Amino acid sequence: MPRTITSSVKRARLRQGMTQQDLAEKCAEAGAPVDESHLSRIERGIFRPRPRLRAVLAQVLEIDPDTFDESGPEAYRRPRSSA
């Protein structure tokens, strides 16, 4: 299900001609610092953005904030530890 979010975020970013670095800078300016690798994971569906970042992404990318609610319950998939 995260692919809907992934596609929306990536499509909106590309539609605005932004790189992941550009988006990370705009998010930081809006009060939600994030790095490019985290944005990449969001776009690929590995992580779901937390509420503050979701709001900032929706604002910066000019997408409907409800887009993020389409994939079901609030959850992050966490990487398995190698320990």
DRENTORKOL-3810 file (N, C-alpha, C; in nm, 4 decimals):
REM DRENTORKOL-3810
@n.u->0.0777; n.v->-0.1199; n.w->0.0000; ca.u->0.0000; ca.v->0.0000; ca.w->0.0000; c.u->0.0834; c.v->0.1288; c.w->0.0000
@n.u->0.2029; n.v->0.1328; n.w->0.0604; ca.u->0.2780; ca.v->0.2578; ca.w->0.0610; c.u->0.3114; c.v->0.3085; c.w->-0.0785
@n.u->0.2988; n.v->0.2259; n.w->-0.1809; ca.u->0.3324; ca.v->0.2706; ca.w->-0.3153; c.u->0.2496; c.v->0.3918; c.w->-0.3577
@n.u->0.1242; n.v->0.4019; n.w->-0.3096; ca.u->0.0426; ca.v->0.5190; ca.w->-0.3409; c.u->0.1103; c.v->0.6437; c.w->-0.2887
@n.u->0.1545; n.v->0.6393; n.w->-0.1636; ca.u->0.2263; ca.v->0.7513; ca.w->-0.1042; c.u->0.3558; c.v->0.7739; c.w->-0.1801
@n.u->0.4293; n.v->0.6653; n.w->-0.2005; ca.u->0.5575; ca.v->0.6747; ca.w->-0.2687; c.u->0.5403; c.v->0.7426; c.w->-0.4035
@n.u->0.4466; n.v->0.6964; n.w->-0.4822; ca.u->0.4256; ca.v->0.7529; ca.w->-0.6141; c.u->0.3859; c.v->0.8995; c.w->-0.6055
@n.u->0.2987; n.v->0.9322; n.w->-0.5122; ca.u->0.2521; ca.v->1.0707; ca.w->-0.4988; c.u->0.3657; c.v->1.1644; c.w->-0.4629
@n.u->0.4463; n.v->1.1249; n.w->-0.3664; ca.u->0.5570; ca.v->1.2103; ca.w->-0.3232; c.u->0.6583; c.v->1.2269; c.w->-0.4356
@n.u->0.6981; n.v->1.1183; n.w->-0.4953; ca.u->0.7990; ca.v->1.1268; ca.w->-0.6004; c.u->0.7457; c.v->1.2013; c.w->-0.7228
@n.u->0.6235; n.v->1.1704; n.w->-0.7627; ca.u->0.5659; ca.v->1.2399; ca.w->-0.8788; c.u->0.5556; c.v->1.3898; c.w->-0.8540
@n.u->0.5089; n.v->1.4264; n.w->-0.7347; ca.u->0.4949; ca.v->1.5691; ca.w->-0.7035; c.u->0.6306; c.v->1.6379; c.w->-0.7018
@n.u->0.7302; n.v->1.5700; n.w->-0.6451; ca.u->0.8656; ca.v->1.6270; ca.w->-0.6412; c.u->0.9188; c.v->1.6479; c.w->-0.7829
@n.u->0.9047; n.v->1.5470; n.w->-0.8653; ca.u->0.9549; ca.v->1.5565; ca.w->-1.0024; c.u->0.8759; c.v->1.6580; c.w->-1.0842
@n.u->0.7457; n.v->1.6640; n.w->-1.0599; ca.u->0.6608; ca.v->1.7606; ca.w->-1.1319; c.u->0.7070; c.v->1.9033; c.w->-1.1046
@n.u->0.7574; n.v->1.9269; n.w->-0.9836; ca.u->0.8055; ca.v->2.0604; ca.w->-0.9489; c.u->0.9525; c.v->2.0798; c.w->-0.9840
@n.u->1.0121; n.v->1.9790; n.w->-1.0456; ca.u->1.1503; ca.v->1.9907; ca.w->-1.0897; c.u->1.2509; c.v->1.9928; c.w->-0.9757
@n.u->1.2161; n.v->1.9286; n.w->-0.8649; ca.u->1.3044; ca.v->1.9278; ca.w->-0.7479; c.u->1.3824; c.v->1.7979; c.w->-0.7382
@n.u->1.5046; n.v->1.8106; n.w->-0.6901; ca.u->1.5818; ca.v->1.6927; ca.w->-0.6524; c.u->1.5453; c.v->1.6581; c.w->-0.5081
@n.u->1.5902; n.v->1.5430; n.w->-0.4625; ca.u->1.5677; ca.v->1.5087; ca.w->-0.3222; c.u->1.6388; c.v->1.6089; c.w->-0.2314
@n.u->1.7531; n.v->1.6570; n.w->-0.2733; ca.u->1.8253; ca.v->1.7571; ca.w->-0.1947; c.u->1.7432; c.v->1.8862; c.w->-0.1851
@n.u->1.6842; n.v->1.9292; n.w->-0.2969; ca.u->1.5993; ca.v->2.0486; ca.w->-0.2954; c.u->1.4840; c.v->2.0311; c.w->-0.1972
@n.u->1.4197; n.v->1.9148; n.w->-0.2043; ca.u->1.3063; ca.v->1.8878; ca.w->-0.1162; c.u->1.3499; c.v->1.8848; c.w->0.0294
@n.u->1.4640; n.v->1.8231; n.w->0.0570; ca.u->1.5154; ca.v->1.8186; ca.w->0.1943; c.u->1.5394; c.v->1.9603; c.w->0.2466
@n.u->1.5943; n.v->2.0477; n.w->0.1634; ca.u->1.6201; ca.v->2.1863; ca.w->0.2049; c.u->1.4901; c.v->2.2605; c.w->0.2323
@n.u->1.3904; n.v->2.2416; n.w->0.1478; ca.u->1.2618; ca.v->2.3087; ca.w->0.1681; c.u->1.1925; c.v->2.2566; c.w->0.2941
@n.u->1.2035; n.v->2.1281; n.w->0.3196; ca.u->1.1454; ca.v->2.0711; ca.w->0.4420; c.u->1.2136; c.v->2.1294; c.w->0.5655
@n.u->1.3453; n.v->2.1403; n.w->0.5600; ca.u->1.4201; ca.v->2.1978; ca.w->0.6726; c.u->1.3791; c.v->2.3429; c.w->0.6963
@n.u->1.3655; n.v->2.4192; n.w->0.5884; ca.u->1.3224; ca.v->2.5587; ca.w->0.6002; c.u->1.1837; c.v->2.5699; c.w->0.6619
@n.u->1.0996; n.v->2.4680; n.w->0.6386; ca.u->0.9628; ca.v->2.4689; ca.w->0.6905; c.u->0.9538; c.v->2.4072; c.w->0.8301
@n.u->1.0677; n.v->2.3685; n.w->0.8859; ca.u->1.0687; ca.v->2.3189; ca.w->1.0231; c.u->1.0640; c.v->2.1683; c.w->1.0403
@n.u->1.0895; n.v->2.0943; n.w->0.9327; ca.u->1.0915; ca.v->1.9485; ca.w->0.9418; c.u->1.2189; c.v->1.8974; c.w->0.8743
@n.u->1.3328; n.v->1.9078; n.w->0.9450; ca.u->1.4584; ca.v->1.8629; ca.w->0.8841; c.u->1.4530; c.v->1.7150; c.w->0.8481
@n.u->1.5010; n.v->1.6848; n.w->0.7305; ca.u->1.5051; ca.v->1.5470; ca.w->0.6819; c.u->1.6212; c.v->1.5392; c.w->0.5833
@n.u->1.6848; n.v->1.4236; n.w->0.5763; ca.u->1.7944; ca.v->1.4116; ca.w->0.4797; c.u->1.7479; c.v->1.3363; c.w->0.3554
@n.u->1.8313; n.v->1.3435; n.w->0.2539; ca.u->1.7966; ca.v->1.2837; ca.w->0.1245; c.u->1.7737; c.v->1.1335; c.w->0.1343
@n.u->1.8524; n.v->1.0659; n.w->0.2158; ca.u->1.8367; ca.v->0.9205; ca.w->0.2259; c.u->1.7016; c.v->0.8844; c.w->0.2870
@n.u->1.6553; n.v->0.9654; n.w->0.3810; ca.u->1.5238; ca.v->0.9398; ca.w->0.4408; c.u->1.4137; c.v->0.9657; c.w->0.3383
@n.u->1.4278; n.v->1.0721; n.w->0.2598; ca.u->1.3301; ca.v->1.0987; ca.w->0.1540; c.u->1.3271; c.v->0.9847; c.w->0.0528
@n.u->1.4427; n.v->0.9326; n.w->0.0211; ca.u->1.4495; ca.v->0.8198; ca.w->-0.0718; c.u->1.3723; c.v->0.7007; c.w->-0.0166
@n.u->1.3897; n.v->0.6742; n.w->0.1129; ca.u->1.3180; ca.v->0.5626; ca.w->0.1758; c.u->1.1676; c.v->0.5865; c.w->0.1773
@n.u->1.1271; n.v->0.7105; n.w->0.1960; ca.u->0.9839; ca.v->0.7428; ca.w->0.1910; c.u->0.9314; c.v->0.7183; c.w->0.0501
@n.u->1.0044; n.v->0.7656; n.w->-0.0498; ca.u->0.9614; ca.v->0.7489; ca.w->-0.1881; c.u->0.9549; c.v->0.6025; c.w->-0.2292
@n.u->1.0424; n.v->0.5204; n.w->-0.1718; ca.u->1.0439; ca.v->0.3775; ca.w->-0.2059; c.u->0.9497; c.v->0.2950; c.w->-0.1189
@n.u->0.8860; n.v->0.3590; n.w->-0.0209; ca.u->0.7906; ca.v->0.2880; ca.w->0.0620; c.u->0.8514; c.v->0.2131; c.w->0.1788
@n.u->0.9775; n.v->0.2408; n.w->0.2101; ca.u->1.0427; ca.v->0.1737; ca.w->0.3224; c.u->1.0001; c.v->0.2385; c.w->0.4539
@n.u->0.9864; n.v->0.3702; n.w->0.4540; ca.u->0.9407; ca.v->0.4448; ca.w->0.5715; c.u->0.8172; c.v->0.5251; c.w->0.5352
@n.u->0.7326; n.v->0.5460; n.w->0.6350; ca.u->0.6217; ca.v->0.6415; ca.w->0.6237; c.u->0.6614; c.v->0.7656; c.w->0.7002
@n.u->0.6380; n.v->0.8824; n.w->0.6445; ca.u->0.6746; ca.v->1.0034; ca.w->0.7175; c.u->0.5866; c.v->1.0229; c.w->0.8405
@n.u->0.6471; n.v->1.0729; n.w->0.9450; ca.u->0.5727; ca.v->1.1045; ca.w->1.0671; c.u->0.4825; c.v->1.2253; c.w->1.0410
@n.u->0.3867; n.v->1.2505; n.w->1.1308; ca.u->0.2865; ca.v->1.3555; ca.w->1.1053; c.u->0.3430; c.v->1.4925; c.w->1.0684
@n.u->0.4435; n.v->1.5404; n.w->1.1386; ca.u->0.4982; ca.v->1.6733; ca.w->1.1075; c.u->0.5584; c.v->1.6764; c.w->0.9676
@n.u->0.6363; n.v->1.5745; n.w->0.9350; ca.u->0.6977; ca.v->1.5693; ca.w->0.8025; c.u->0.5913; c.v->1.5519; c.w->0.6944
@n.u->0.4891; n.v->1.4723; n.w->0.7232; ca.u->0.3794; ca.v->1.4567; ca.w->0.6264; c.u->0.3158; c.v->1.5918; c.w->0.5946
@n.u->0.2901; n.v->1.6706; n.w->0.6988; ca.u->0.2280; ca.v->1.8016; ca.w->0.6785; c.u->0.3176; c.v->1.8922; c.w->0.5947
@n.u->0.4461; n.v->1.8907; n.w->0.6241; ca.u->0.5405; ca.v->1.9752; ca.w->0.5503; c.u->0.5530; c.v->1.9269; c.w->0.4061
@n.u->0.5632; n.v->1.7960; n.w->0.3864; ca.u->0.5710; ca.v->1.7430; ca.w->0.2498; c.u->0.4471; c.v->1.7828; c.w->0.1698
@n.u->0.3311; n.v->1.7704; n.w->0.2310; ca.u->0.2069; ca.v->1.8070; ca.w->0.1618; c.u->0.2087; c.v->1.9543; c.w->0.1241
@n.u->0.2554; n.v->2.0387; n.w->0.2148; ca.u->0.2613; ca.v->2.1829; ca.w->0.1888; c.u->0.3630; c.v->2.2147; c.w->0.0791
@n.u->0.4826; n.v->2.1629; n.w->0.0932; ca.u->0.5901; ca.v->2.1938; ca.w->-0.0018; c.u->0.5591; c.v->2.1382; c.w->-0.1403
@n.u->0.5039; n.v->2.0169; n.w->-0.1447; ca.u->0.4777; ca.v->1.9520; ca.w->-0.2727; c.u->0.3404; c.v->1.9856; c.w->-0.3298
@n.u->0.2622; n.v->2.0618; n.w->-0.2501; ca.u->0.1280; ca.v->2.1006; ca.w->-0.2933; c.u->0.0426; c.v->1.9785; c.w->-0.3270
@n.u->0.0417; n.v->1.8823; n.w->-0.2345; ca.u->-0.0421; ca.v->1.7639; ca.w->-0.2497; c.u->-0.1391; c.v->1.7577; c.w->-0.1325
@n.u->-0.2446; n.v->1.6833; n.w->-0.1490; ca.u->-0.3464; ca.v->1.6688; ca.w->-0.0461; c.u->-0.2883; c.v->1.5897; c.w->0.0711
@n.u->-0.2943; n.v->1.6446; n.w->0.1925; ca.u->-0.2407; ca.v->1.5729; ca.w->0.3086; c.u->-0.3093; c.v->1.4378; c.w->0.3308
@n.u->-0.4322; n.v->1.4232; n.w->0.2822; ca.u->-0.5023; ca.v->1.2959; ca.w->0.2977; c.u->-0.4381; c.v->1.1847; c.w->0.2164
@n.u->-0.3539; n.v->1.2215; n.w->0.1215; ca.u->-0.2803; ca.v->1.1221; ca.w->0.0424; c.u->-0.2062; c.v->1.0259; c.w->0.1336
@n.u->-0.1557; n.v->1.0780; n.w->0.2440; ca.u->-0.0767; ca.v->0.9961; ca.w->0.3352; c.u->-0.1614; c.v->0.9003; c.w->0.4166
@n.u->-0.2922; n.v->0.9252; n.w->0.4269; ca.u->-0.3804; ca.v->0.8400; ca.w->0.5059; c.u->-0.4369; c.v->0.7243; c.w->0.4245
@n.u->-0.4100; n.v->0.7216; n.w->0.2962; ca.u->-0.4666; ca.v->0.6190; ca.w->0.2095; c.u->-0.4076; c.v->0.4808; c.w->0.2316
@n.u->-0.2943; n.v->0.4717; n.w->0.2989; ca.u->-0.2290; ca.v->0.3417; ca.w->0.3092; c.u->-0.2563; c.v->0.2701; c.w->0.4406
@n.u->-0.3487; n.v->0.3188; n.w->0.5194; ca.u->-0.3849; ca.v->0.2442; ca.w->0.6390; c.u->-0.3228; c.v->0.2979; c.w->0.7654
@n.u->-0.3041; n.v->0.2095; n.w->0.8631; ca.u->-0.2613; ca.v->0.2525; ca.w->0.9962; c.u->-0.1240; c.v->0.3185; c.w->0.9955
@n.u->-0.1066; n.v->0.4051; n.w->1.0911; ca.u->0.0197; ca.v->0.4771; ca.w->1.1110; c.u->0.1267; c.v->0.3767; c.w->1.1517
@n.u->0.2296; n.v->0.3592; n.w->1.0706; ca.u->0.3353; ca.v->0.2653; ca.w->1.1074; c.u->0.4583; c.v->0.2909; c.w->1.0242
@n.u->0.5701; n.v->0.2686; n.w->1.0854; ca.u->0.6961; ca.v->0.2686; ca.w->1.0158; c.u->0.7404; c.v->0.1245; c.w->1.0037
@n.u->0.7971; n.v->0.0912; n.w->0.8927; ca.u->0.8672; ca.v->-0.0374; ca.w->0.8840; c.u->1.0090; c.v->-0.0086; c.w->0.9235
@n.u->1.0552; n.v->-0.0728; n.w->1.0245; ca.u->1.1902; ca.v->-0.0478; ca.w->1.0729; c.u->1.2862; c.v->-0.1532; c.w->1.0165
@n.u->1.4071; n.v->-0.1101; n.w->0.9814; ca.u->1.5038; ca.v->-0.2069; ca.w->0.9327; c.u->1.5377; c.v->-0.3081; c.w->1.0414
@n.u->1.5587; n.v->-0.4303; n.w->0.9994; ca.u->1.5981; ca.v->-0.5333; ca.w->1.0953; c.u->1.7390; c.v->-0.5063; c.w->1.1436
@n.u->1.7597; n.v->-0.5270; n.w->1.2724; ca.u->1.8949; ca.v->-0.5059; ca.w->1.3259; c.u->1.9820; c.v->-0.6242; c.w->1.2865
@n.u->2.1077; n.v->-0.5961; n.w->1.2666; ca.u->2.1998; ca.v->-0.7014; ca.w->1.2262; c.u->2.2654; c.v->-0.7662; c.w->1.3469
@n.u->2.2230; n.v->-0.7287; n.w->1.4655; ca.u->2.2846; ca.v->-0.7829; ca.w->1.5880; c.u->2.2347; c.v->-0.9201; c.w->1.6212
END
